[in-house]
Amino acid sequence: ILELAQSEAIVAACKHIPNLSFPEYYKEYSSERIITMDWMDGEHLSEFTAHNDSQEKSTKLGQALWDFYMFQIHNLKKVHADPHPGNFLVSKETELIALDFGCMKTIPEEFYVPYFELAKPENISNPVVFEEKLYELEILRKDDSKEELDFFSAMFHEMLTLFTQPFHVETFDFSDENFFGKITELGTKYAKSTELRDMNGNRGSKHFIYINRTFFGLYNLMHDLKAKDIQINNYKKY
């Protein structure tokens, strides 16, 4: 019942975004165990990317996907927190079809503001502001030792400097292998970090789990599409 309500709300809020389409949902034919919706003809995104050789189609779909997520995050303060290829189809008209809104995350203002303030290069490069925002996001804690403060400040500075790169420019190339190579290297580095395992890692706002999962999934989909020349702030038109 909740998923049906979330689906209807997202369709109503986002159906005006170009090159994006949704099934219609039928509340009168749905129940606690069944959601009734339109059958949508299309090819799963992973199947499409496996054979697509048109950069024009890649950019068209990538822009629709990016606009869909940025509109949700910045305008609705809610987000479809499960971006994987199985939740998207590509129609014959090369429109992106979005499915499955069972995992929706509300983004509270007290998390949204400091999180996206750290997407600004001037804040990342300002040690005082950067530390202040890390405390707001519960990455740093008042009971941290100097060793913990230094370690987590450096770790998140490295991570956020990399992960926020698309927000520092007007257009971004998500096909850039160098960008995704660095993300992989960073993930491997901290996955193997014995120092991190020895630290008190129980930290960070609970909203981080969903938002970081969302961005990691979105970046991967954009990379799979080989989407270039994506207008980062295009969502503001809608």
MARGUTOR-140276 format. One record per residue (C-alpha): residue in three letters; x, y, z. Coordinates in steps of 0.001 Angstrom, whole numbers, plus 524288, in hexadecimal, padded with zeros to 5 digits. Each point is the difference from the previous one (the first is absolute). Layout:
# MARGUTOR-140276
<r->ALA	x->X	y->Y	z->Z>
...
END
This chain:
# MARGUTOR-140276
<r->ILE	x->80000	y->80000	z->80000>
<r->LEU	x->80B2E	y->80929	z->80357>
<r->GLU	x->80732	y->7FC87	z->7F370>
<r->LEU	x->7F3D9	y->802E9	z->7F7F5>
<r->ALA	x->7FE7F	y->80D4E	z->80696>
<r->GLN	x->80E6E	y->8030C	z->7FDD4>
<r->SER	x->7FF14	y->7FBF1	z->7F1C4>
<r->GLU	x->7F435	y->80898	z->7FD74>
<r->ALA	x->80689	y->80B90	z->806BA>
<r->ILE	x->80C9D	y->7FEC8	z->7F815>
<r->VAL	x->7F89A	y->7FEC3	z->7F328>
<r->ALA	x->7F7E4	y->80C0E	z->8030B>
<r->ALA	x->80C08	y->807F3	z->803DB>
<r->CYS	x->80966	y->7FBBA	z->7F53C>
<r->LYS	x->7F809	y->7FCA3	z->7F3EC>
<r->HIS	x->80305	y->80D49	z->7F9F5>
<r->ILE	x->80EA5	y->7FD28	z->7FF14>
<r->PRO	x->80397	y->7FDDA	z->7F19A>
<r->ASN	x->80381	y->7F275	z->7FADB>
<r->LEU	x->7FB13	y->7F999	z->80C62>
<r->SER	x->7F3C9	y->7F7AF	z->80124>
<r->PHE	x->7F91B	y->7F7C9	z->80A39>
<r->PRO	x->7F55E	y->7F5BF	z->80083>
<r->GLU	x->7F2B9	y->8042A	z->804E2>
<r->TYR	x->7FC0B	y->7F9D1	z->80CDC>
<r->TYR	x->7F25C	y->7FAC5	z->802F5>
<r->LYS	x->7FC61	y->80158	z->80E47>
<r->GLU	x->7F294	y->7F9FE	z->7FE10>
<r->TYR	x->80637	y->7F362	z->7FB20>
<r->SER	x->80AE7	y->7FFB1	z->80A26>
<r->SER	x->80069	y->7FA88	z->80DCF>
<r->GLU	x->8095A	y->7FCFC	z->80B2D>
<r->ARG	x->8066F	y->7F55D	z->7F7C8>
<r->ILE	x->7FE0F	y->804BD	z->7F214>
<r->ILE	x->803A9	y->80C53	z->7F891>
<r->THR	x->7F90D	y->80177	z->7F2F7>
<r->MET	x->80691	y->808B9	z->7F602>
<r->ASP	x->801C2	y->80185	z->7F15B>
<r->TRP	x->80846	y->7F63C	z->7F8A8>
<r->MET	x->80B63	y->807B5	z->7FA83>
<r->ASP	x->806DB	y->7FB9F	z->7F3A2>
<r->GLY	x->80E8A	y->80228	z->8007F>
<r->GLU	x->80D80	y->7FA66	z->80183>
<r->HIS	x->806C0	y->7FF6D	z->80D31>
<r->LEU	x->80A62	y->80A70	z->80131>
<r->SER	x->80AE2	y->7F5E0	z->80167>
<r->GLU	x->7FB96	y->7F949	z->7F377>
<r->PHE	x->7FF79	y->80D07	z->7F8DD>
<r->THR	x->80D9B	y->80439	z->80437>
<r->ALA	x->8059D	y->7F2E7	z->7FB9C>
<r->HIS	x->7FD45	y->802D2	z->7F1AF>
<r->ASN	x->7FDDC	y->80EA1	z->7FEF2>
<r->ASP	x->809EB	y->8071B	z->7F788>
<r->SER	x->7F8FB	y->80D07	z->7FEE3>
<r->GLN	x->805D8	y->80AF7	z->8080D>
<r->GLU	x->7F3F4	y->80831	z->7FD45>
<r->LYS	x->7F73B	y->7F5C1	z->80664>
<r->SER	x->80963	y->7FE72	z->80B6E>
<r->THR	x->7FFF5	y->80E88	z->802B6>
<r->LYS	x->7F14B	y->8011B	z->7FE5C>
<r->LEU	x->7FD59	y->7F510	z->809B6>
<r->GLY	x->80ABE	y->80465	z->80932>
<r->GLN	x->7FA95	y->80DCD	z->80085>
<r->ALA	x->7F259	y->7FAD9	z->802EE>
<r->LEU	x->80554	y->7F748	z->80ACE>
<r->TRP	x->80829	y->80AE7	z->805FA>
<r->ASP	x->7F4D1	y->809D2	z->7FF5F>
<r->PHE	x->7F6D7	y->7F60D	z->8064C>
<r->TYR	x->808FD	y->7FE12	z->80BA0>
<r->MET	x->803F6	y->80E35	z->801C4>
<r->PHE	x->7F1CC	y->80468	z->7FF43>
<r->GLN	x->7FC3D	y->7F63C	z->80A84>
<r->ILE	x->80B44	y->8035A	z->80905>
<r->HIS	x->7FFD6	y->80EC9	z->7FEC3>
<r->ASN	x->7F19E	y->802CE	z->7FD71>
<r->LEU	x->7F88D	y->7F508	z->806A8>
<r->LYS	x->809FA	y->7FD1B	z->80ACA>
<r->LYS	x->7FCEF	y->7F1BC	z->7FD68>
<r->VAL	x->80747	y->7F63B	z->7F7AE>
<r->HIS	x->7FE68	y->7F2CC	z->7F983>
<r->ALA	x->80AFE	y->7F9BC	z->807D3>
<r->ASP	x->8016D	y->7F3A8	z->7F7CE>
<r->PRO	x->8064F	y->803EC	z->7F320>
<r->HIS	x->803C3	y->7F38B	z->7F90F>
<r->PRO	x->7FE11	y->7FBAE	z->7F1C0>
<r->GLY	x->7F483	y->7F713	z->80315>
<r->ASN	x->7F7C8	y->80BAC	z->80423>
<r->PHE	x->8010E	y->806C3	z->7F2CF>
<r->LEU	x->7FBB3	y->7FCA4	z->7F249>
<r->VAL	x->8032B	y->80697	z->7F317>
<r->SER	x->7F494	y->80193	z->7F6A9>
<r->LYS	x->80082	y->7FF23	z->7F120>
<r->GLU	x->7FF55	y->80ED4	z->7FFEE>
<r->THR	x->80C39	y->8004E	z->808A4>
<r->GLU	x->7F8A0	y->804D2	z->80BD1>
<r->LEU	x->803C7	y->7FBC6	z->80DA1>
<r->ILE	x->7F547	y->7F873	z->80713>
<r->ALA	x->80129	y->80007	z->80EDD>
<r->LEU	x->7FA6C	y->7F4D5	z->8080C>
<r->ASP	x->7FF52	y->7FB22	z->80E12>
<r->PHE	x->7FEB2	y->80A7F	z->80A6D>
<r->GLY	x->80040	y->7F729	z->80BCC>
<r->CYS	x->80C6E	y->80643	z->8056E>
<r->MET	x->7FD96	y->80E99	z->80166>
<r->LYS	x->80801	y->80859	z->8093C>
<r->THR	x->7FB92	y->80CEA	z->805D1>
<r->ILE	x->80B4D	y->8098D	z->80171>
<r->PRO	x->7FE6B	y->808C1	z->80C0A>
<r->GLU	x->8046B	y->80E0E	z->7FED9>
<r->GLU	x->809CF	y->7FEAD	z->80B19>
<r->PHE	x->8072A	y->7F5A6	z->7F806>
<r->TYR	x->7FDBB	y->805A6	z->7F26D>
<r->VAL	x->805FB	y->80D50	z->802F9>
<r->PRO	x->80D58	y->7FBF9	z->80569>
<r->TYR	x->8012C	y->7F476	z->7F696>
<r->PHE	x->7FE9A	y->8086D	z->7F3E4>
<r->GLU	x->807A8	y->80B31	z->805C9>
<r->LEU	x->80B51	y->7F666	z->7FFCA>
<r->ALA	x->7FDCF	y->7FE54	z->7F16A>
<r->LYS	x->8055A	y->80DD4	z->7FE44>
<r->PRO	x->80EBD	y->80071	z->7FDA0>
<r->GLU	x->80190	y->80C63	z->8080B>
<r->ASN	x->7FAA9	y->7F8DB	z->80BFD>
<r->ILE	x->8080E	y->7F3B9	z->7FDF1>
<r->SER	x->80C42	y->8084D	z->7FEF0>
<r->ASN	x->7FCC3	y->80804	z->80C32>
<r->PRO	x->804C6	y->7F821	z->80BDC>
<r->VAL	x->7F75F	y->80744	z->809B4>
<r->VAL	x->7F36F	y->7FE9C	z->7F82C>
<r->PHE	x->8034B	y->7F206	z->7FC4A>
<r->GLU	x->801CA	y->7FBF3	z->80E36>
<r->GLU	x->7F37A	y->80700	z->803EA>
<r->LYS	x->7F80F	y->7F88E	z->7F5CC>
<r->LEU	x->80609	y->7F2FB	z->803EE>
<r->TYR	x->7FB27	y->8024A	z->80DD3>
<r->GLU	x->7F272	y->8037E	z->7FAE7>
<r->LEU	x->7FFC6	y->7F350	z->7F849>
<r->GLU	x->804B0	y->7F85A	z->80BF3>
<r->ILE	x->80C4C	y->7FB88	z->7F909>
<r->LEU	x->80827	y->80669	z->80A98>
<r->ARG	x->7FC02	y->7FE9B	z->80E2E>
<r->LYS	x->802D5	y->807C4	z->80C34>
<r->ASP	x->805D1	y->7F403	z->806A2>
<r->ASP	x->80994	y->7FD1B	z->7F4E7>
<r->SER	x->80E6E	y->7FF17	z->80301>
<r->LYS	x->80963	y->80882	z->7F84C>
<r->GLU	x->803C9	y->7F3DB	z->7F847>
<r->GLU	x->7F1BF	y->7FD6F	z->7FC6B>
<r->LEU	x->7FD94	y->80E3E	z->7FC7A>
<r->ASP	x->80BDF	y->8003C	z->7F718>
<r->PHE	x->7FCFE	y->7F2E0	z->7F9B1>
<r->PHE	x->7F195	y->8024C	z->7FCFE>
<r->SER	x->8022F	y->80E14	z->7FBBD>
<r->ALA	x->80A46	y->7FB7A	z->7F635>
<r->MET	x->7F7DF	y->7F456	z->7FB9A>
<r->PHE	x->7F3B9	y->807D8	z->7FD3F>
<r->HIS	x->807A0	y->80B14	z->7F9D9>
<r->GLU	x->805BB	y->7F648	z->7F65E>
<r->MET	x->7F2D2	y->7F991	z->7FD7D>
<r->LEU	x->7F806	y->80C5F	z->7FE75>
<r->THR	x->80A32	y->806B5	z->7F77D>
<r->LEU	x->7FE6F	y->7F4A9	z->7F67F>
<r->PHE	x->7F171	y->7FD0E	z->80123>
<r->THR	x->7FBA5	y->80E22	z->7FE70>
<r->GLN	x->807AB	y->80288	z->7F375>
<r->PRO	x->7F3C5	y->7FFC6	z->7F74F>
<r->PHE	x->7FA58	y->80B47	z->80809>
<r->HIS	x->80BD5	y->808B4	z->7FDAC>
<r->VAL	x->7FD78	y->801AE	z->7F16E>
<r->GLU	x->7F4D3	y->80363	z->7F6EA>
<r->THR	x->8018E	y->7F3A7	z->7F7CA>
<r->PHE	x->805F2	y->7F2EC	z->803B6>
<r->ASP	x->804F4	y->7F42A	z->7F8A2>
<r->PHE	x->7FB68	y->7F3D2	z->80740>
<r->SER	x->80708	y->7F74A	z->7F64A>
<r->ASP	x->80D05	y->804B0	z->8057B>
<r->GLU	x->80776	y->7F39C	z->803BF>
<r->ASN	x->809A0	y->807D6	z->80825>
<r->PHE	x->7F50F	y->8050B	z->808DD>
<r->PHE	x->7FA5B	y->7F271	z->8022B>
<r->GLY	x->80D65	y->7FA0E	z->80194>
<r->LYS	x->8029B	y->8095A	z->80B49>
<r->ILE	x->7F30B	y->7FC5D	z->80662>
<r->THR	x->80398	y->7F19F	z->7FF2D>
<r->GLU	x->80D91	y->80297	z->8057C>
<r->LEU	x->7FA79	y->807D3	z->80B49>
<r->GLY	x->7F62C	y->7F56E	z->8035E>
<r->THR	x->80AA0	y->7F5A4	z->7FFCD>
<r->LYS	x->80902	y->80860	z->80848>
<r->TYR	x->7F667	y->8018A	z->80B2F>
<r->ALA	x->7FA8E	y->7F23C	z->7FEE3>
<r->LYS	x->80DC1	y->7FB06	z->802DF>
<r->SER	x->80349	y->80A64	z->80A19>
<r->THR	x->80400	y->7F9BC	z->80CE3>
<r->GLU	x->8006B	y->80D9F	z->805E7>
<r->LEU	x->7F19F	y->8020E	z->7FCCD>
<r->ARG	x->7FC61	y->7F301	z->8062D>
<r->ASP	x->806E2	y->80427	z->80C87>
<r->MET	x->7F891	y->80CDE	z->800A6>
<r->ASN	x->7F275	y->8024E	z->805AF>
<r->GLY	x->7F8E0	y->7FF2E	z->7F30F>
<r->ASN	x->7F25A	y->80118	z->805CB>
<r->ARG	x->7FDC5	y->80DC8	z->7FB2F>
<r->GLY	x->7F911	y->80823	z->7F5E6>
<r->SER	x->7F1D7	y->803D3	z->7FE45>
<r->LYS	x->7F731	y->7F45B	z->7FCDC>
<r->HIS	x->7FBEB	y->80747	z->7F3A7>
<r->PHE	x->80DA7	y->7FDE7	z->7FA80>
<r->ILE	x->7FCF0	y->7F1B5	z->7FD5C>
<r->TYR	x->7F521	y->8031A	z->7F678>
<r->ILE	x->805B8	y->80C0D	z->7F9AA>
<r->ASN	x->80D72	y->7FA1C	z->7FDB9>
<r->ARG	x->7F9BF	y->7F38C	z->7FAC9>
<r->THR	x->7F7B1	y->8085E	z->7F701>
<r->PHE	x->80B7B	y->807B7	z->7FA88>
<r->PHE	x->808AA	y->7F414	z->7FE87>
<r->GLY	x->7F533	y->7F8FE	z->7F884>
<r->LEU	x->7FCEB	y->80C00	z->7F7CB>
<r->TYR	x->80E4F	y->8023B	z->7FC58>
<r->ASN	x->80123	y->7F1C7	z->7FBEF>
<r->LEU	x->7F3E7	y->800D0	z->7F760>
<r->MET	x->804F5	y->80C88	z->7F9C9>
<r->HIS	x->80D29	y->7F989	z->7FD96>
<r->ASP	x->7F98D	y->7F3E0	z->7FA2B>
<r->LEU	x->7F8B7	y->808DD	z->7F6A0>
<r->LYS	x->80CC2	y->806F5	z->7FC7A>
<r->ALA	x->7F885	y->80CA7	z->80181>
<r->LYS	x->807D9	y->80BF0	z->7FBDD>
<r->ASP	x->7FD51	y->80E9B	z->80043>
<r->ILE	x->7F5F2	y->7FEA5	z->80AD9>
<r->GLN	x->7FA8C	y->80D1B	z->8043D>
<r->ILE	x->80150	y->7FF3B	z->80EBD>
<r->ASN	x->7F638	y->80AC1	z->8035E>
<r->ASN	x->7F652	y->7FD17	z->7F52C>
<r->TYR	x->7F5F4	y->7FB4E	z->80A18>
<r->LYS	x->7FDDE	y->80E20	z->8044B>
<r->LYS	x->7F802	y->80248	z->7F3A4>
<r->TYR	x->7F5B1	y->7F6BD	z->804F3>
END
